[in-house]
Amino acid sequence: MKKILISALLVASLVSLSNCNDNKTSEAKSLTKEITFTKEGELTLMKSSNDSIIATLDIEIADDEYSSQTGLMYRHSMAENQAMLFVFNNSQRRSFYMKNTEIPLDIIYFDSEKKLVNIQKNAKPYDETSLPSDAASQYVLEVNAGLSDAWKLEKGDRIQFSKN
């Protein structure tokens, strides 16, 4: 009789613990909300040689610690005319990585004068390898992978942008 009672209590405890874990999992899932693009400005890419416009993009701006650390993490896609611009308070060598980022990206570094210093092309989703700038940069533009080649971007090309 004692064995049956102990077994029943053990089963009840396991079921109770299992239900607790299921509730936490479903709570976490219900708290997860898809992050969507929010247009916060416009950016124009220009050739350094003749100031011709290469592309005009809608941008989301990361200019505080939280948005700079989060970037494009947890996003499923981004339209070709959209990008994220990171704006920092100073110019220094920077390095990005693709933790929790599922969109392949080109990461484009610009100096304090908004001139292109280098590009890390085709950054792979979820790859935590460091993707550094070759020189000091103050602005970093993330676009869909392959666009920097399609636009034929080169060192010295420039950006200008405005906030909404």
Order of alpha helices (4+ residues) and beta strands (2+ residues): alpha-beta-beta-alpha-beta-beta-beta-beta-beta-beta-alpha-beta
